[in-house]
């Protein structure tokens, strides 16, 4: 018999005071968002969105995946619609 519960009958659950919850062991610490996942999210933004939802239960903070995906999409749009057309016109291509 467990000394923490002196009134416990063998084979029974321990008595609990009203409002107390059964003991649950602490969860193992979750890791942080991985560097390669963040870099991949920046290069391929859809990967960041997928990692954000898939890793939600495995990683403590999944927001960096989403932030990198948004940043990658914004940089891609800026390059495609602002910088590249000006470079092409400066080179004489149409």
SULWOSUL-V659378 format. One line per field, one symbol per residue. ss: DSSP state (a for helix, b for strand, c for the rest). phi: phi as a letter, one per 20 degrees, with the letter a starting at -180 (. if undefined). psi: psi as a letter, one per 30 degrees, with the letter a starting at -180 (. if undefined). A space follows every 10 residues. Layout:
BEGIN
ss=???
phi=???
psi=???
END
This chain:
BEGIN
ss=cccccccccc cccccccccc cccccccccc bcccaaaaaa aaacaaaaaa aaaaccccbc ccaaaaaaaa aaaaaaaaaa aaaaaaaaaa accc
phi=.effcfefeg ndfffcfgne dffcfffffe eeffffffff fffcgfffff fgefegeddf cefgffffff ffffffffff ddefffffff enec
psi=kkffifgkkk flkkkklkfk llkkkkkkkk llkkeeeeee eeejefeeee eeeegeffke jgeeeeeeee eeeeeeeeee feeeeeeeef fgl.
END
